[in-house]
Amino acid sequence: MDLWEQFRAGCRAFLSAGTDRAVRQILLLDAPTVLGWDEWRAMDEEASARHLADALTALASAGIIADQPVEPLTRLLSGAMNEAALWVAQGGNAEAAEQALDRLVTGLRPTS
């Protein structure tokens, strides 16, 4: 699987995890409350946000997405995926969220 497909698969897996009741309850609902927002954010940055930044850096280095600062892009995409996962967890349409996310990230690719 190439870098782009790996990235898309990772994004889809993140959204998909939000449909699991246990994951949704523990990671998306309880953790920010129990740990506190700052601690939860720090843990998120060390885990999923770090992997997202690594993937975006690799995509930019390979010329698959437009060269741009990775940190703000990581934060924007992480926030979008967290919100989409929460929306799905609260009964939103998982397939619609996945399609919207795919359209969003496809916009990162340079037009030729």
Secondary structure as the mmCIF struct_conf table of DSSP 4:
data_model
#
loop_
_struct_conf.conf_type_id
_struct_conf.id
_struct_conf.beg_label_comp_id
_struct_conf.beg_label_asym_id
_struct_conf.beg_label_seq_id
_struct_conf.end_label_comp_id
_struct_conf.end_label_asym_id
_struct_conf.end_label_seq_id
HELX_RH_AL_P HELX_RH_AL_P1 LEU A 3 ALA A 17
TURN_TY1_P TURN_TY1_P1 GLY A 18 THR A 19
BEND BEND1 ASP A 20 ASP A 20
HELX_RH_AL_P HELX_RH_AL_P2 ARG A 21 VAL A 23
HELX_RH_PI_P HELX_RH_PI_P1 ARG A 24 ASP A 30
HELX_RH_AL_P HELX_RH_AL_P3 ALA A 31 LEU A 35
HELX_RH_AL_P HELX_RH_AL_P4 TRP A 37 ASP A 44
HELX_RH_PI_P HELX_RH_PI_P2 GLU A 45 ALA A 49
HELX_RH_AL_P HELX_RH_AL_P5 ARG A 50 SER A 61
TURN_TY1_P TURN_TY1_P2 ALA A 62 GLY A 63
BEND BEND2 ILE A 64 ILE A 65
HELX_RH_AL_P HELX_RH_AL_P6 VAL A 70 ALA A 89
TURN_TY1_P TURN_TY1_P3 GLN A 90 GLY A 91
HELX_RH_AL_P HELX_RH_AL_P7 ALA A 94 THR A 106
TURN_TY1_P TURN_TY1_P4 GLY A 107 LEU A 108
BEND BEND3 ARG A 109 ARG A 109
HELX_LH_PP_P HELX_LH_PP_P1 PRO A 110 THR A 111
#
